[in-house]
Amino acid sequence: MVAAAQAGEDALLIASTGAGKTLAGFLASIADLVTHPRDGLHTLYISPLKALTVDIQRNLVQPLEEMGLDLRVETRTGDTPSNRKQRQRVRPPHFLLTTPESLSLLLSHEDSPMLFAGLHSVIIDEVHAFASGKRGDLLSLCLARLQGLAPGLRRVALSATVGEPDRYRRWLSRDGDGRDVRLVQGDPGAPPDIAILTPLGRVPWGGHSGRYAAAQVYDEIRKHRLTLVFCNTRSLAELILQDLWAVNEDNLPIGIHHGSLAVEVRRKAESAIAEGRLRALVCTASLDLGVDWGDVDLVIQMGAPKGASRLVQRIGRANHRLDESSKALVVPGNRFEYLEARAALDAIDEGQLDHELWRPGALDVLAQHIMAVACAAPFEPDAQFAETRRAAPYADLPRSEFDGLIDYIANGGYALSRYDRYQRLRRLPDGRWTVSHPRFIQQHRLNAGIIVEAPMLDVRFQNRRSLGRVEEYFASTLSVGDTFRFSGLALEVLGIREMDLIVRATTKSARIPAYMGARLALTTDLADRVRGFLHDRDQWPRFPPDVAEWLDVQSLRSALPAPEQLLVETFPHEGLHYMVAYSFEGWNAHQSLGMLVTKRMETEGLQPVGFVANDYAIGVYGLKPITDPARLFSPDILESELVEWVRSSHLLKRAFREVAVIGGLVERQHPGKRKSGKQVTFSTDLIYDVLQKYEPDHLLLRAAWEDARTRLVDVARLGDLLQRAGATMLHQVLDRVSPLAVPLMVMIGREQVAQRGSEDELLAEEASLIALAMRVDDPPQSA
Amino acid sequence: MVPYLFDRHEFHLCAEGALYWPARRALLIADLHLEKASFFARFGQHLPPYDSLATLDALTRLVERTGAQAIWCLGDSFHDAGGGTRLSGAAFDALQSLSARTDWLWITGNHDVDGSFPVGRVMREADVDGVLLRHEASPHETRPEISGHFHPKWTVRRRGVRVSRRCFVRGGNKLILPAFGALTGGLDAGHEAVRAALGRDEDAAALIPTHDQILHFPLGEIPQRRRA
């Protein structure tokens, strides 16, 4: 690190959590200020989390004071009061700790060139958590801008262990190449001590929660000082907490922490941990990043980890001393999950971590950035284009796309150029672009940001006390009288009032919420390893006997596919005809595939009834036998059914809403503003419909389409699967269900049948139900 | 289009959100909010400049399907006072061609300013065969009345799917039309403001026409007036 700093090189430092890497990032800056004391902004620290900037400030101020250094360290986030923000621009601290969004806003001020002219270093923390997403796009554009303002600026990024360091080097680099970024590997420390927990000596056939192991998990909590129990979904975290309390004979303090809980509730859990008042915390990905709270000595992963990198990062939360192993337990939910957990452990042993999905920089983000640039000062398009291409995600951006984007910012970018009179940007005689009215600058600052939340409802008691927030989508699946678990309580729904879900505590048992939210899908790397296990009998002795037997009987009754093969089984079961395909493409892709295959079954007259999917396989069932599965997996499904389905589904509208907000087409809806008697807002769904009809090639529609394809439907994986399906399909016709199919079959009935009627049918169903209930028959005639 | 009896007159409720009166060969529509996009464009929100065209295209198709000879717009036809002068290009042509074929009447609403209409006749309200046409329902009106203004919509949650549709609202002597404009949002039909306009009728219902039937959704209990 120090060598890289002395050479003035950009650097990517990869180390497990707890190796003091954040402070290492600051060392060079501190050393420079000791030898060359000066005023002015010296170093920018950028973190994906507001909370982390506060934490780092605390950790930095103390040693600086102990060293007797008079260096000012301040944070700047959305929470910073505006008078302090203003003062920071006039009299900047030496170290400013901020987020990508706040940095972008800083760059939109006209005095930003002065503020950043002397900038020495920028330190990016937890870069693995966001570089490949839209926030990474924004930060990359900001870095290109900063480099222009301060050519000597040195870039340093800190990352947890990642699968492809070179991709991160490229992202960090000044030219999108990456060879000039020095890779510094931290001391890996003692290898982690990870075990798979199989409490009953056997692994269940179905399920994916690991709930069956609650008693054993509780025993482990009792044996350790502080245990983090990671769950893959929020609803699962609620259930696990319930299970743990059910066996909590010693009344151990066990808390919960997830992203839907109200901030105060989360802060309470965090401070309880920091003060050593908890023995265990049940949590979700909300605790994956950053702030170190306590002396965690055990991490338990409920259900399969879904990716080796994620498991490593979670394990890194335990034991921050390098010389001791971090201790972790994985509790697989079913047999496939056992194989997945085993695969993750092997991958970690071999240092083979997951590959991220990298895609070209998003256009809506670029639109927001260029507007920020224009807010600071008029820009020259050629220079701005060159600067944009120096940001790695935009290295291949064609000039035509860039010009189209400026057109979009200026007047909406419509083929029908009706808005020339209302331009947001106008061209100066010298060719530069400038913001045409100061109010557009105000507007930009109010609306900038990359995180667009799904509409959320507050969960409240009748006395208005808030428990947290749930997605509107989840709330819409609840009816009055339904019970669900939230914030460790069983709650009964009393009603939805505007943006509040009104509840009361209940003693009735809570039904499992059907809410799945955005699930973490199994990574391709782990999927490949699991496939390998199936085929390689030499591995089987490593598995518990029942898992080995399961595979053995499968090979007798049906077949085990070679790694490149797609095994498809068809069999009758309880009056229905089933087809199960073991495609290992992850839950998201399988969910999409289920919709598409059942659609195609309908057109082929196979009378589908429903489908079920997990990370490993997809099963469809219907009234007629499927004799030719290859017809259902043909790649033309991608051109016909997929396009139609994505267009008509909410996925694309949801993606459009996000790009419309990020790209500045519509104003962000600020929380607290509510609809009143007269409708004043407009819905992006309506805008989408009009635009789709009259200008389907519009830039924002293309951006939404890209988002929906990559993030929401995992189309790339789906495409790969369908491309190779024809050539590699191994079709087994069976007389009854196979062992491998069981984990999937037991899910049927537990999941909603995703086959959906048309909107009209749903409406009619509701109406006829009411009519039936409300019909008053004539009173019976007395004889 | 499904027949629907209102004050002894037969109407057809169209799924697109229009009301057809066969005896008068008239299409009734409300809240077109033409040129809404260009209104917002002035404030830097460049919404697609196709909303007027989309609205008038839909209207043209309805006229062709029903053979309507009159078009009666129940107010808020343009989003703002200057909307009539901004209408241009294909949308302007569509309005010209429609108004040449039909008897066009603008009933004025709160967004309208008299005299800003490029074609047609303008009235504050109209009495047709004993049915009163106006923009906003009057709670004290005792005669049969057809109006717009509220942009009612109805939302159903079923099997984990949320379906939201523009709807008609019927209560007592009143029928309220949904908004017809392509970019006009909606207000829940059960909202306090709608209930008040219906004179707090207990049997009020949202009506959604599909291609072959009219779905009835009772608005249910009248909500307690909550303190602001």
Interface residues (C-beta under 8 A of the other chain):
Chain A: N411 G412 G413 Y414 L416 R418 Y419 Y422 R424 H437 R439 F440 Q443 Y473 S476 T477 S479 A514 L665 V666 E667 K675 G677 K678 Q679 T681 F682 S683 L686 I687 D689 V690 L691 K693 Y694 E695 H698 Q752 R756 G757 E759 D760 L762 L763 A764 E765 E766 A767 I770 A771 M774
Chain B: K36 S38 F40 A41 R42 F43 G44 Q45 H46 L47 P48 P49 Y50 D51 L53 A54 S88 G89 H151 V156 R157 R158 R159 G160 V161 R162 V163 R165 A182 L183 T184 G185 G186 L187 H191 E192 A193 I208 T210 H211 Q213 L215 H216 F217 P218
